[in-house]
Amino acid sequence: MNHPFSGQDDGDFSALIKKARRKTILRNVAISLVISVLVLFVGTVGNSQLLQRSADHALRDIGLFKQISGPNLYESGYVQRHGFLNGMLEYRTYKIVEGIPVVWSTQTVEYNAWGNFSRIPGNYSPIQIPDTELTKQHFDYYRPYNQQNGQREMMFYLPGVDYGGKWINDLPSVDQMDAAKLVELGISLDQSYTLAEVKAMLPAGVRPVWYWVDTYNDRAGYEPQTMEGGTHYPMPEQAFSVYGFGIDPERENVTEEDFLQMIEIGLGVGGKYHGEYQRIYDYLRQEKDKPSSSDVKLLGVVVTGTAESLKALKGKPYVKAAVLGAVISKY
């Protein structure tokens, strides 16, 4: 009598087991591939959505903040680059001088999937080289120039602050220019004024494009410091550090209410600059519930015009300092 499991049967059984194992392995590999593709797809989509959300928030925050900062500065577009859980954003700006655009700067920020963004580490300071006239007058600082186009960067001087009798007056330089040159000029006023007063005092042919607002709740840092070696006076305000409001290419009739509205929008949105919006808002309103247009005082104004028309500012008692910005030819 033969055994129920012959050698042939053993071989068939082993073949069945091997075949079953191959099917299991193939099934597991197929499942793993499907899961991997699915995870990769979900991860890619999720990464893209998170980064796009962060980029949108960064653009929103930067765009809103540019509306109260950056004298005579406008957005000209941006470029995004997504990576894994982080990305880069290049934000481009330009100025307008008497209807002519002037490419100004590119700000690069890095953002991540958690909604944070910041400028990429590096040296963003303007170019500073010795100025013969300033050196003769023993100035403690150099005139700043734009890193990307070599144009002059404006500076501003607070009224009532002791700068040691040293502030820049570029109006004599305007006299030496070709009369047809198109000029941007940052004027620091001798005291604070209302918007109506500033508009009324400017001569014909001098076009105001941006107004510098008093947002200085703490003046302690602007006192001269007596140290070993002499007295150190405060530095003028760089263009990137002042706040205000201005016209845009499609709307020239602006008021103090526009500045207050931008502050309130910034407060409502929150975001990266919420603390600065809150500080400005609290300073303007003082003890009141909310600030009014009469609380918006102007310390300076950015004007444009031809070199010939800006000569009318010479000798005006309200001009404490006048610092050149962009200077271009019409053609």
ZADO-1210 file (C-alpha; in nm, 4 decimals, padded with zeros to 6 digits):
<atoms>
<atom x="00.0000" y="00.0000" z="00.0000" code="MET" pos="1"/>
<atom x="00.1392" y="00.3396" z="-00.1029" code="ASN" pos="2"/>
<atom x="00.1826" y="00.6238" z="00.1522" code="HIS" pos="3"/>
<atom x="-00.0787" y="00.8977" z="00.0955" code="PRO" pos="4"/>
<atom x="00.1984" y="01.1604" z="00.0495" code="PHE" pos="5"/>
<atom x="00.4418" y="01.0426" z="-00.2078" code="SER" pos="6"/>
<atom x="00.7610" y="01.2175" z="-00.3087" code="GLY" pos="7"/>
<atom x="00.5807" y="01.3695" z="-00.6056" code="GLN" pos="8"/>
<atom x="00.3113" y="01.5032" z="-00.3773" code="ASP" pos="9"/>
<atom x="00.5811" y="01.6533" z="-00.1543" code="ASP" pos="10"/>
<atom x="00.7248" y="01.8338" z="-00.4559" code="GLY" pos="11"/>
<atom x="00.3845" y="01.9619" z="-00.5632" code="ASP" pos="12"/>
<atom x="00.3163" y="02.0851" z="-00.2083" code="PHE" pos="13"/>
<atom x="00.6517" y="02.2641" z="-00.1934" code="SER" pos="14"/>
<atom x="00.5828" y="02.4256" z="-00.5286" code="ALA" pos="15"/>
<atom x="00.2444" y="02.5449" z="-00.4024" code="LEU" pos="16"/>
<atom x="00.4067" y="02.6942" z="-00.0912" code="ILE" pos="17"/>
<atom x="00.6706" y="02.8726" z="-00.3013" code="LYS" pos="18"/>
<atom x="00.4040" y="03.0024" z="-00.5363" code="LYS" pos="19"/>
<atom x="00.1963" y="03.1272" z="-00.2428" code="ALA" pos="20"/>
<atom x="00.5025" y="03.2961" z="-00.0972" code="ARG" pos="21"/>
<atom x="00.5783" y="03.4676" z="-00.4279" code="ARG" pos="22"/>
<atom x="00.2195" y="03.5913" z="-00.4492" code="LYS" pos="23"/>
<atom x="00.2392" y="03.7189" z="-00.0914" code="THR" pos="24"/>
<atom x="00.5683" y="03.8941" z="-00.1604" code="ILE" pos="25"/>
<atom x="00.4368" y="04.0447" z="-00.4832" code="LEU" pos="26"/>
<atom x="00.1156" y="04.1514" z="-00.3083" code="ARG" pos="27"/>
<atom x="00.3140" y="04.3098" z="-00.0228" code="ASN" pos="28"/>
<atom x="00.5443" y="04.4866" z="-00.2683" code="VAL" pos="29"/>
<atom x="00.2432" y="04.6125" z="-00.4655" code="ALA" pos="30"/>
<atom x="00.0726" y="04.7308" z="-00.1452" code="ILE" pos="31"/>
<atom x="00.3945" y="04.8976" z="-00.0301" code="SER" pos="32"/>
<atom x="00.4330" y="05.0711" z="-00.3646" code="LEU" pos="33"/>
<atom x="00.0730" y="05.1905" z="-00.3613" code="VAL" pos="34"/>
<atom x="00.1092" y="05.3152" z="-00.0019" code="ILE" pos="35"/>
<atom x="00.4419" y="05.4819" z="-00.0836" code="SER" pos="36"/>
<atom x="00.2967" y="05.6559" z="-00.3883" code="VAL" pos="37"/>
<atom x="-00.0085" y="05.7588" z="-00.1873" code="LEU" pos="38"/>
<atom x="00.2039" y="05.8890" z="00.1004" code="VAL" pos="39"/>
<atom x="00.4321" y="06.0714" z="-00.1456" code="LEU" pos="40"/>
<atom x="00.1323" y="06.2254" z="-00.3218" code="PHE" pos="41"/>
<atom x="-00.0374" y="06.3302" z="00.0015" code="VAL" pos="42"/>
<atom x="00.2943" y="06.4614" z="00.1374" code="GLY" pos="43"/>
<atom x="00.3673" y="06.6566" z="-00.1806" code="THR" pos="44"/>
<atom x="00.0195" y="06.8069" z="-00.1925" code="VAL" pos="45"/>
<atom x="00.0252" y="06.8804" z="00.1807" code="GLY" pos="46"/>
<atom x="00.3724" y="07.0349" z="00.1615" code="ASN" pos="47"/>
<atom x="00.2667" y="07.2495" z="-00.1341" code="SER" pos="48"/>
<atom x="-00.0520" y="07.3667" z="00.0365" code="GLN" pos="49"/>
<atom x="00.1215" y="07.4486" z="00.3654" code="LEU" pos="50"/>
<atom x="00.4005" y="07.6366" z="00.1896" code="LEU" pos="51"/>
<atom x="00.1579" y="07.8236" z="-00.0358" code="GLN" pos="52"/>
<atom x="-00.0405" y="07.9269" z="00.2710" code="ARG" pos="53"/>
<atom x="00.2801" y="08.0477" z="00.4401" code="SER" pos="54"/>
<atom x="00.3880" y="08.2318" z="00.1247" code="ALA" pos="55"/>
<atom x="00.0479" y="08.3998" z="00.0972" code="ASP" pos="56"/>
<atom x="00.0690" y="08.5128" z="00.4604" code="HIS" pos="57"/>
<atom x="00.4240" y="08.6418" z="00.4102" code="ALA" pos="58"/>
<atom x="00.3169" y="08.8347" z="00.0992" code="LEU" pos="59"/>
<atom x="00.0183" y="08.9745" z="00.2854" code="ARG" pos="60"/>
<atom x="00.2250" y="09.0873" z="00.5837" code="ASP" pos="61"/>
<atom x="00.5036" y="09.2369" z="00.3710" code="ILE" pos="62"/>
<atom x="00.2583" y="09.4059" z="00.1339" code="GLY" pos="63"/>
<atom x="00.0584" y="09.5624" z="00.4169" code="LEU" pos="64"/>
<atom x="00.3702" y="09.6790" z="00.5978" code="PHE" pos="65"/>
<atom x="00.5080" y="09.8342" z="00.2780" code="LYS" pos="66"/>
<atom x="00.2019" y="10.0585" z="00.2722" code="GLN" pos="67"/>
<atom x="00.3247" y="10.2400" z="00.5844" code="ILE" pos="68"/>
<atom x="00.6997" y="10.2039" z="00.5216" code="SER" pos="69"/>
<atom x="00.9355" y="10.2531" z="00.2307" code="GLY" pos="70"/>
<atom x="00.9107" y="10.6160" z="00.1119" code="PRO" pos="71"/>
<atom x="00.7894" y="10.6410" z="-00.2482" code="ASN" pos="72"/>
<atom x="00.8260" y="10.2638" z="-00.2843" code="LEU" pos="73"/>
<atom x="00.5939" y="10.0325" z="-00.4762" code="TYR" pos="74"/>
<atom x="00.5659" y="09.6592" z="-00.5385" code="GLU" pos="75"/>
<atom x="00.6674" y="09.5323" z="-00.8822" code="SER" pos="76"/>
<atom x="00.6042" y="09.1608" z="-00.8338" code="GLY" pos="77"/>
<atom x="00.7479" y="08.8570" z="-00.6657" code="TYR" pos="78"/>
<atom x="00.8944" y="08.5120" z="-00.7310" code="VAL" pos="79"/>
<atom x="00.8278" y="08.2017" z="-00.5173" code="GLN" pos="80"/>
<atom x="01.0387" y="07.8880" z="-00.4849" code="ARG" pos="81"/>
<atom x="00.9000" y="07.5933" z="-00.2882" code="HIS" pos="82"/>
<atom x="01.1215" y="07.3277" z="-00.1298" code="GLY" pos="83"/>
<atom x="01.0464" y="07.0646" z="00.1314" code="PHE" pos="84"/>
<atom x="00.8827" y="07.2312" z="00.4331" code="LEU" pos="85"/>
<atom x="01.0398" y="07.5667" z="00.3405" code="ASN" pos="86"/>
<atom x="01.0557" y="07.8075" z="00.0530" code="GLY" pos="87"/>
<atom x="01.1981" y="08.1380" z="-00.0672" code="MET" pos="88"/>
<atom x="01.0221" y="08.4550" z="-00.1735" code="LEU" pos="89"/>
<atom x="01.1759" y="08.7416" z="-00.3714" code="GLU" pos="90"/>
<atom x="00.9774" y="09.0632" z="-00.3327" code="TYR" pos="91"/>
<atom x="01.0662" y="09.3372" z="-00.5831" code="ARG" pos="92"/>
<atom x="01.0122" y="09.7119" z="-00.5521" code="THR" pos="93"/>
<atom x="01.0480" y="10.0284" z="-00.7579" code="TYR" pos="94"/>
<atom x="01.0157" y="10.4053" z="-00.7165" code="LYS" pos="95"/>
<atom x="00.8390" y="10.6583" z="-00.9369" code="ILE" pos="96"/>
<atom x="01.0115" y="10.9893" z="-01.0074" code="VAL" pos="97"/>
<atom x="00.7936" y="11.2223" z="-01.2122" code="GLU" pos="98"/>
<atom x="00.6223" y="10.9357" z="-01.3919" code="GLY" pos="99"/>
<atom x="00.9408" y="10.7358" z="-01.4571" code="ILE" pos="100"/>
<atom x="00.9826" y="10.4008" z="-01.2748" code="PRO" pos="101"/>
<atom x="01.3178" y="10.3307" z="-01.1087" code="VAL" pos="102"/>
<atom x="01.3990" y="09.9690" z="-01.0159" code="VAL" pos="103"/>
<atom x="01.4927" y="09.9825" z="-00.6495" code="TRP" pos="104"/>
<atom x="01.5402" y="09.6617" z="-00.4513" code="SER" pos="105"/>
<atom x="01.4720" y="09.2902" z="-00.4122" code="THR" pos="106"/>
<atom x="01.3919" y="09.1632" z="-00.0651" code="GLN" pos="107"/>
<atom x="01.4469" y="08.7891" z="-00.0156" code="THR" pos="108"/>
<atom x="01.2691" y="08.6061" z="00.2659" code="VAL" pos="109"/>
<atom x="01.2565" y="08.2423" z="00.3696" code="GLU" pos="110"/>
<atom x="00.9322" y="08.0890" z="00.4952" code="TYR" pos="111"/>
<atom x="00.8401" y="07.7471" z="00.6318" code="ASN" pos="112"/>
<atom x="00.5393" y="07.5187" z="00.6568" code="ALA" pos="113"/>
<atom x="00.4672" y="07.6425" z="01.0111" code="TRP" pos="114"/>
<atom x="00.3890" y="07.9948" z="00.8904" code="GLY" pos="115"/>
<atom x="00.7124" y="08.1683" z="00.9941" code="ASN" pos="116"/>
<atom x="00.9164" y="08.3898" z="00.7640" code="PHE" pos="117"/>
<atom x="01.2274" y="08.6054" z="00.7933" code="SER" pos="118"/>
<atom x="01.4910" y="08.7641" z="00.5762" code="ARG" pos="119"/>
<atom x="01.7733" y="08.5320" z="00.4785" code="ILE" pos="120"/>
<atom x="02.0828" y="08.6111" z="00.6871" code="PRO" pos="121"/>
<atom x="02.3259" y="08.8433" z="00.5140" code="GLY" pos="122"/>
<atom x="02.4384" y="09.2020" z="00.4830" code="ASN" pos="123"/>
<atom x="02.1512" y="09.4222" z="00.3675" code="TYR" pos="124"/>
<atom x="02.3134" y="09.7516" z="00.4645" code="SER" pos="125"/>
<atom x="02.3345" y="10.0207" z="00.1967" code="PRO" pos="126"/>
<atom x="02.6654" y="10.1034" z="00.0320" code="ILE" pos="127"/>
<atom x="02.8491" y="10.3671" z="00.2338" code="GLN" pos="128"/>
<atom x="03.1454" y="10.5528" z="00.0919" code="ILE" pos="129"/>
<atom x="03.3170" y="10.8726" z="00.2090" code="PRO" pos="130"/>
<atom x="03.1594" y="11.1960" z="00.0900" code="ASP" pos="131"/>
<atom x="03.4039" y="11.4830" z="00.0441" code="THR" pos="132"/>
<atom x="03.1641" y="11.7520" z="00.1640" code="GLU" pos="133"/>
<atom x="03.0480" y="11.5530" z="00.4668" code="LEU" pos="134"/>
<atom x="03.4075" y="11.4720" z="00.5582" code="THR" pos="135"/>
<atom x="03.4997" y="11.8407" z="00.5465" code="LYS" pos="136"/>
<atom x="03.2171" y="11.9142" z="00.7884" code="GLN" pos="137"/>
<atom x="03.3292" y="11.6305" z="01.0205" code="HIS" pos="138"/>
<atom x="03.0136" y="11.4223" z="00.9905" code="PHE" pos="139"/>
<atom x="03.0188" y="11.0992" z="01.1932" code="ASP" pos="140"/>
<atom x="02.8477" y="10.8987" z="00.9165" code="TYR" pos="141"/>
<atom x="02.8566" y="10.8404" z="00.5416" code="TYR" pos="142"/>
<atom x="02.5872" y="10.8940" z="00.2861" code="ARG" pos="143"/>
<atom x="02.4068" y="10.5651" z="00.2054" code="PRO" pos="144"/>
<atom x="02.3631" y="10.4341" z="-00.1493" code="TYR" pos="145"/>
<atom x="02.1289" y="10.1656" z="-00.2763" code="ASN" pos="146"/>
<atom x="02.2996" y="09.8249" z="-00.3061" code="GLN" pos="147"/>
<atom x="02.1392" y="09.7324" z="-00.6369" code="GLN" pos="148"/>
<atom x="02.1369" y="10.0489" z="-00.8458" code="ASN" pos="149"/>
<atom x="02.3862" y="10.2839" z="-00.6784" code="GLY" pos="150"/>
<atom x="02.1286" y="10.5601" z="-00.6289" code="GLN" pos="151"/>
<atom x="02.1330" y="10.7715" z="-00.3134" code="ARG" pos="152"/>
<atom x="01.9173" y="10.6572" z="-00.0219" code="GLU" pos="153"/>
<atom x="01.7257" y="10.9318" z="00.1594" code="MET" pos="154"/>
<atom x="01.7715" y="11.0051" z="00.5279" code="MET" pos="155"/>
<atom x="01.5471" y="11.1951" z="00.7691" code="PHE" pos="156"/>
<atom x="01.6076" y="11.4160" z="01.0743" code="TYR" pos="157"/>
<atom x="01.3658" y="11.4496" z="01.3651" code="LEU" pos="158"/>
<atom x="01.2700" y="11.8053" z="01.4601" code="PRO" pos="159"/>
<atom x="01.3773" y="11.9048" z="01.8098" code="GLY" pos="160"/>
<atom x="01.6635" y="11.6531" z="01.8169" code="VAL" pos="161"/>
<atom x="02.0186" y="11.7770" z="01.8637" code="ASP" pos="162"/>
<atom x="02.2322" y="11.6425" z="01.5786" code="TYR" pos="163"/>
<atom x="02.5290" y="11.8551" z="01.6766" code="GLY" pos="164"/>
<atom x="02.4414" y="12.1115" z="01.4117" code="GLY" pos="165"/>
<atom x="02.5083" y="11.8582" z="01.1368" code="LYS" pos="166"/>
<atom x="02.2414" y="11.7631" z="00.8876" code="TRP" pos="167"/>
<atom x="02.2528" y="11.7236" z="00.5119" code="ILE" pos="168"/>
<atom x="02.1298" y="11.9963" z="00.2806" code="ASN" pos="169"/>
<atom x="02.1475" y="11.8803" z="-00.0811" code="ASP" pos="170"/>
<atom x="01.9674" y="12.1828" z="-00.2285" code="LEU" pos="171"/>
<atom x="02.2994" y="12.3410" z="-00.3403" code="PRO" pos="172"/>
<atom x="02.3685" y="12.0159" z="-00.5304" code="SER" pos="173"/>
<atom x="02.0351" y="12.0553" z="-00.7101" code="VAL" pos="174"/>
<atom x="02.1623" y="12.3919" z="-00.8365" code="ASP" pos="175"/>
<atom x="02.4509" y="12.2152" z="-01.0090" code="GLN" pos="176"/>
<atom x="02.2349" y="11.9612" z="-01.1931" code="MET" pos="177"/>
<atom x="02.0992" y="11.9754" z="-01.5438" code="ASP" pos="178"/>
<atom x="01.7726" y="12.1669" z="-01.5005" code="ALA" pos="179"/>
<atom x="01.5776" y="11.8854" z="-01.6724" code="ALA" pos="180"/>
<atom x="01.6952" y="11.6104" z="-01.4351" code="LYS" pos="181"/>
<atom x="01.4131" y="11.4355" z="-01.2478" code="LEU" pos="182"/>
<atom x="01.4822" y="11.4385" z="-00.8760" code="VAL" pos="183"/>
<atom x="01.3524" y="11.2718" z="-00.5585" code="GLU" pos="184"/>
<atom x="01.4186" y="11.4672" z="-00.2389" code="LEU" pos="185"/>
<atom x="01.3512" y="11.3778" z="00.1250" code="GLY" pos="186"/>
<atom x="01.2654" y="11.6903" z="00.3247" code="ILE" pos="187"/>
<atom x="01.2869" y="11.6910" z="00.7048" code="SER" pos="188"/>
<atom x="01.0691" y="11.9668" z="00.8495" code="LEU" pos="189"/>
<atom x="01.1599" y="12.2089" z="01.1278" code="ASP" pos="190"/>
<atom x="00.8568" y="12.1009" z="01.3340" code="GLN" pos="191"/>
<atom x="00.5480" y="11.8835" z="01.3001" code="SER" pos="192"/>
<atom x="00.2741" y="11.9954" z="01.0612" code="TYR" pos="193"/>
<atom x="-00.0656" y="11.8804" z="00.9419" code="THR" pos="194"/>
<atom x="-00.1141" y="11.7428" z="00.5928" code="LEU" pos="195"/>
<atom x="-00.3025" y="12.0551" z="00.4866" code="ALA" pos="196"/>
<atom x="-00.0184" y="12.2773" z="00.6109" code="GLU" pos="197"/>
<atom x="00.2453" y="12.0775" z="00.4226" code="VAL" pos="198"/>
<atom x="00.0499" y="12.0881" z="00.0976" code="LYS" pos="199"/>
<atom x="-00.0048" y="12.4625" z="00.1339" code="ALA" pos="200"/>
<atom x="00.3602" y="12.5476" z="00.2021" code="MET" pos="201"/>
<atom x="00.5185" y="12.3604" z="-00.0881" code="LEU" pos="202"/>
<atom x="00.5949" y="12.5723" z="-00.3964" code="PRO" pos="203"/>
<atom x="00.4367" y="12.5061" z="-00.7341" code="ALA" pos="204"/>
<atom x="00.6223" y="12.2394" z="-00.9297" code="GLY" pos="205"/>
<atom x="00.7275" y="12.0570" z="-00.6128" code="VAL" pos="206"/>
<atom x="00.5207" y="11.7390" z="-00.6000" code="ARG" pos="207"/>
<atom x="00.4644" y="11.5616" z="-00.2647" code="PRO" pos="208"/>
<atom x="00.4543" y="11.1839" z="-00.3054" code="VAL" pos="209"/>
<atom x="00.5041" y="11.0507" z="00.0503" code="TRP" pos="210"/>
<atom x="00.4534" y="11.1903" z="00.4014" code="TYR" pos="211"/>
<atom x="00.6652" y="11.1002" z="00.7049" code="TRP" pos="212"/>
<atom x="00.4477" y="11.0507" z="01.0160" code="VAL" pos="213"/>
<atom x="00.5509" y="11.1062" z="01.3774" code="ASP" pos="214"/>
<atom x="00.5411" y="10.7570" z="01.5343" code="THR" pos="215"/>
<atom x="00.8179" y="10.8206" z="01.7907" code="TYR" pos="216"/>
<atom x="00.6797" y="10.7279" z="02.1302" code="ASN" pos="217"/>
<atom x="01.0271" y="10.7098" z="02.2870" code="ASP" pos="218"/>
<atom x="01.2665" y="10.9995" z="02.2238" code="ARG" pos="219"/>
<atom x="01.5130" y="10.8981" z="02.4966" code="ALA" pos="220"/>
<atom x="01.7372" y="10.7252" z="02.2456" code="GLY" pos="221"/>
<atom x="01.7834" y="11.0499" z="02.0524" code="TYR" pos="222"/>
<atom x="01.9647" y="11.2384" z="02.3267" code="GLU" pos="223"/>
<atom x="02.3361" y="11.3179" z="02.2714" code="PRO" pos="224"/>
<atom x="02.5614" y="11.0885" z="02.4726" code="GLN" pos="225"/>
<atom x="02.8729" y="11.2258" z="02.6427" code="THR" pos="226"/>
<atom x="03.1402" y="10.9591" z="02.6432" code="MET" pos="227"/>
<atom x="03.5138" y="10.9310" z="02.6575" code="GLU" pos="228"/>
<atom x="03.6452" y="11.1046" z="02.3512" code="GLY" pos="229"/>
<atom x="03.3594" y="11.3518" z="02.3177" code="GLY" pos="230"/>
<atom x="02.9867" y="11.3836" z="02.2585" code="THR" pos="231"/>
<atom x="02.8114" y="11.1360" z="02.0313" code="HIS" pos="232"/>
<atom x="02.5069" y="11.2679" z="01.8511" code="TYR" pos="233"/>
<atom x="02.2189" y="11.0566" z="01.7154" code="PRO" pos="234"/>
<atom x="02.2180" y="10.9319" z="01.3579" code="MET" pos="235"/>
<atom x="01.9496" y="11.0386" z="01.1086" code="PRO" pos="236"/>
<atom x="01.6707" y="10.7948" z="01.0277" code="GLU" pos="237"/>
<atom x="01.7351" y="10.5593" z="00.7358" code="GLN" pos="238"/>
<atom x="01.4639" y="10.5429" z="00.4700" code="ALA" pos="239"/>
<atom x="01.3764" y="10.1828" z="00.5612" code="PHE" pos="240"/>
<atom x="01.3029" y="10.2758" z="00.9246" code="SER" pos="241"/>
<atom x="01.0486" y="10.5574" z="00.8850" code="VAL" pos="242"/>
<atom x="00.6696" y="10.5270" z="00.8644" code="TYR" pos="243"/>
<atom x="00.4177" y="10.7254" z="00.6686" code="GLY" pos="244"/>
<atom x="00.1808" y="10.7216" z="00.3739" code="PHE" pos="245"/>
<atom x="00.1851" y="10.8336" z="00.0143" code="GLY" pos="246"/>
<atom x="00.0186" y="10.8436" z="-00.3204" code="ILE" pos="247"/>
<atom x="00.0075" y="10.5535" z="-00.5637" code="ASP" pos="248"/>
<atom x="00.0105" y="10.5490" z="-00.9444" code="PRO" pos="249"/>
<atom x="-00.3686" y="10.5433" z="-00.9628" code="GLU" pos="250"/>
<atom x="-00.4611" y="10.7608" z="-00.6623" code="ARG" pos="251"/>
<atom x="-00.2992" y="11.0876" z="-00.5575" code="GLU" pos="252"/>
<atom x="-00.5563" y="11.2302" z="-00.3161" code="ASN" pos="253"/>
<atom x="-00.4514" y="11.0712" z="00.0141" code="VAL" pos="254"/>
<atom x="-00.5351" y="11.1782" z="00.3690" code="THR" pos="255"/>
<atom x="-00.4367" y="11.1049" z="00.7281" code="GLU" pos="256"/>
<atom x="-00.7307" y="10.8642" z="00.7418" code="GLU" pos="257"/>
<atom x="-00.5526" y="10.6421" z="00.4904" code="ASP" pos="258"/>
<atom x="-00.2624" y="10.5999" z="00.7311" code="PHE" pos="259"/>
<atom x="-00.4944" y="10.5218" z="01.0230" code="LEU" pos="260"/>
<atom x="-00.6881" y="10.2727" z="00.8107" code="GLN" pos="261"/>
<atom x="-00.3685" y="10.0889" z="00.7177" code="MET" pos="262"/>
<atom x="-00.2705" y="10.0668" z="01.0844" code="ILE" pos="263"/>
<atom x="-00.6133" y="09.9289" z="01.1778" code="GLU" pos="264"/>
<atom x="-00.5997" y="09.6727" z="00.8951" code="ILE" pos="265"/>
<atom x="-00.2593" y="09.5610" z="01.0167" code="GLY" pos="266"/>
<atom x="-00.3932" y="09.5233" z="01.3701" code="LEU" pos="267"/>
<atom x="-00.6899" y="09.3218" z="01.2477" code="GLY" pos="268"/>
<atom x="-00.4790" y="09.0874" z="01.0375" code="VAL" pos="269"/>
<atom x="-00.2191" y="09.0264" z="01.3084" code="GLY" pos="270"/>
<atom x="00.0816" y="08.8625" z="01.1532" code="GLY" pos="271"/>
<atom x="00.4502" y="08.9340" z="01.1865" code="LYS" pos="272"/>
<atom x="00.4259" y="09.3106" z="01.2379" code="TYR" pos="273"/>
<atom x="00.1303" y="09.3182" z="01.4770" code="HIS" pos="274"/>
<atom x="00.3424" y="09.4496" z="01.7657" code="GLY" pos="275"/>
<atom x="00.4642" y="09.7459" z="01.5613" code="GLU" pos="276"/>
<atom x="00.1125" y="09.8307" z="01.4453" code="TYR" pos="277"/>
<atom x="-00.0005" y="09.8198" z="01.8085" code="GLN" pos="278"/>
<atom x="00.2821" y="10.0475" z="01.9232" code="ARG" pos="279"/>
<atom x="00.2018" y="10.3079" z="01.6569" code="ILE" pos="280"/>
<atom x="-00.1711" y="10.2864" z="01.7247" code="TYR" pos="281"/>
<atom x="-00.1235" y="10.3342" z="02.1009" code="ASP" pos="282"/>
<atom x="00.1119" y="10.6280" z="02.0493" code="TYR" pos="283"/>
<atom x="-00.1274" y="10.8070" z="01.8153" code="LEU" pos="284"/>
<atom x="-00.4376" y="10.7594" z="02.0285" code="ARG" pos="285"/>
<atom x="-00.2683" y="10.8463" z="02.3600" code="GLN" pos="286"/>
<atom x="-00.5453" y="10.8205" z="02.6234" code="GLU" pos="287"/>
<atom x="-00.8325" y="10.8007" z="02.3736" code="LYS" pos="288"/>
<atom x="-01.0147" y="10.4913" z="02.2539" code="ASP" pos="289"/>
<atom x="-00.8837" y="10.5357" z="01.9009" code="LYS" pos="290"/>
<atom x="-00.6737" y="10.7897" z="01.7105" code="PRO" pos="291"/>
<atom x="-00.8218" y="11.0535" z="01.4820" code="SER" pos="292"/>
<atom x="-00.6795" y="11.2284" z="01.1764" code="SER" pos="293"/>
<atom x="-00.5712" y="11.5235" z="01.3930" code="SER" pos="294"/>
<atom x="-00.3341" y="11.2880" z="01.5774" code="ASP" pos="295"/>
<atom x="-00.1367" y="11.2217" z="01.2583" code="VAL" pos="296"/>
<atom x="00.1462" y="11.4765" z="01.2578" code="LYS" pos="297"/>
<atom x="00.3954" y="11.5036" z="00.9735" code="LEU" pos="298"/>
<atom x="00.7687" y="11.5380" z="01.0307" code="LEU" pos="299"/>
<atom x="00.8773" y="11.5328" z="00.6703" code="GLY" pos="300"/>
<atom x="00.7778" y="11.4851" z="00.3100" code="VAL" pos="301"/>
<atom x="00.9269" y="11.3204" z="00.0020" code="VAL" pos="302"/>
<atom x="00.8902" y="11.5340" z="-00.3070" code="VAL" pos="303"/>
<atom x="00.9753" y="11.4920" z="-00.6738" code="THR" pos="304"/>
<atom x="01.0216" y="11.7390" z="-00.9546" code="GLY" pos="305"/>
<atom x="01.2732" y="11.8676" z="-01.2022" code="THR" pos="306"/>
<atom x="01.5985" y="12.0045" z="-01.0677" code="ALA" pos="307"/>
<atom x="01.4785" y="12.3466" z="-01.1811" code="GLU" pos="308"/>
<atom x="01.1468" y="12.3286" z="-00.9947" code="SER" pos="309"/>
<atom x="01.3059" y="12.2011" z="-00.6705" code="LEU" pos="310"/>
<atom x="01.5261" y="12.5123" z="-00.6534" code="LYS" pos="311"/>
<atom x="01.2174" y="12.6866" z="-00.5180" code="ALA" pos="312"/>
<atom x="01.2772" y="12.5085" z="-00.1840" code="LEU" pos="313"/>
<atom x="01.5990" y="12.7012" z="-00.1218" code="LYS" pos="314"/>
<atom x="01.5737" y="12.9310" z="00.1780" code="GLY" pos="315"/>
<atom x="01.2372" y="12.7972" z="00.2952" code="LYS" pos="316"/>
<atom x="01.2336" y="12.8175" z="00.6777" code="PRO" pos="317"/>
<atom x="01.0447" y="12.4899" z="00.7190" code="TYR" pos="318"/>
<atom x="01.3200" y="12.2852" z="00.5467" code="VAL" pos="319"/>
<atom x="01.5488" y="12.1572" z="00.8240" code="LYS" pos="320"/>
<atom x="01.7280" y="11.9069" z="00.5977" code="ALA" pos="321"/>
<atom x="01.6999" y="11.7997" z="00.2350" code="ALA" pos="322"/>
<atom x="01.8539" y="11.4686" z="00.1264" code="VAL" pos="323"/>
<atom x="01.8656" y="11.3477" z="-00.2317" code="LEU" pos="324"/>
<atom x="01.7173" y="11.0149" z="-00.3330" code="GLY" pos="325"/>
<atom x="01.6860" y="10.8898" z="-00.6902" code="ALA" pos="326"/>
<atom x="01.8049" y="11.1216" z="-00.9670" code="VAL" pos="327"/>
<atom x="01.7303" y="11.0214" z="-01.3272" code="ILE" pos="328"/>
<atom x="01.7003" y="11.1547" z="-01.6789" code="SER" pos="329"/>
<atom x="01.3646" y="11.1743" z="-01.8493" code="LYS" pos="330"/>
<atom x="01.4949" y="11.0023" z="-02.1641" code="TYR" pos="331"/>
</atoms>
